Amino acid sequence: MGYSVGRKRDLFEQNGRLQHVIFAQQFNRELIDQLSLTANQIRELAGGQESSSEVRSLLSNRRAMLFFTQASTRTFLSFAAACQLLGMQFTEVRDPSLSSEVKGESPLDSMRMFTSFNDIVIMRSGEPDFAEMCAWMMSDLASFNQRNVPIVNAGSGADEHPTQALLDMHTIKRSFDFEDETDSPDAVLRRFQAVYPDLARGVDGKTICFCGDIGRGRTVRSLALLLSNYDDITMHFIAPPVEKLQLPGELRSTLASAGVTVRESDNLEQVLPEVDLVYMTRVQHEHDSDDDARDYARVDWDAYKLDARKVSLMRTYAPVMHPFPRNDEISSDVDRDPRAMYFHQARNGMWMRAALLAYLFDADGRIGALHRKHFSDYHDYNRERQ
Ligand code: NCD
């Protein structure tokens, strides 16, 4: 819509807090760090019977609507689990053919109606700008002192998927923290530094490889934008030689003006030994048009797939990520490799989405207080390094 990113960012904020979550550029580094810390706190609190029930009481007076009119399993279930962790009730609409839209009701009327019964709407839509339109409607209602609730974009067409990007960022931060179960991240880092002396803790300075459907993968766009908050980042975009699968010009220039070094090629195998992380994606066939089959027939698809042999070329600490669902771009022989991060990613999503909901309802401070109460003598490396 006709406003700059900066102006939209301001309009979707209230008292210095995000009110609606629509696009990745609403998040700066400080907020990513804050959410990641809350996610880690929720994860730890959820492990104890007493502490988890205290977390469940935090938002037991709030109700969420999960409005998912586009295919989804993990994002839907992950938000549902996030609501449960915080004690929120939720209702769902997944099939618009059962709603009053079939009686000719406008989607915005339907949405305003849902907000009468709920305190937040989390939505996935095939329409790239529907979540944003709903957020505008809520801002408008706020200016007339009418009931309005936060809108969270859980995937908008081929455009953005900011909450996937948040969980990906949380996973990346944890990976480059070199945490391990024995509570000794320095030892883990030193082990890798024996082989890669320049390796440093943290996201700054890292080289990230994105491979697959770069042009239409909303997770790629949103994550690349979040990563651009960090210093000295290099991104390799590896896509088949079909224009709609390649890095869109507008994203390239946004990243470049944020200081990212952008590289593009069609040779995954060549870049694997030099990158700190590989983010694989499937081809988003749901956005295909009839004549794409002709272009696809000329592509050597194996060049854009990862298997155990190719992973063996990668650095020994470098995570392999994928938002899932996968098709055949990562073969199952990679799954047992400790660098395969995709199932951890999904679990991280539940904690990070719970952290986001807590933040939107201003309950993150109370989570911090609960964490201090239960873990006051706990050695919290994340907090120490901030
Ligand atoms: C992604 C999506 O829906 O954009 N899935 C997800 O939310 N984990 C990625 C995809 O469908 O390829």
Boltz pocket constraint, residues with backbone or C-beta under 6 A from the ligand:
constraints:
  - pocket:
      binder: B
      contacts: [[A, 71], [A, 74], [A, 75], [A, 154], [A, 155], [A, 157], [A, 161], [A, 164], [A, 218], [A, 219], [A, 281], [A, 282], [A, 323], [A, 324], [A, 325]]
      max_distance: 6.0
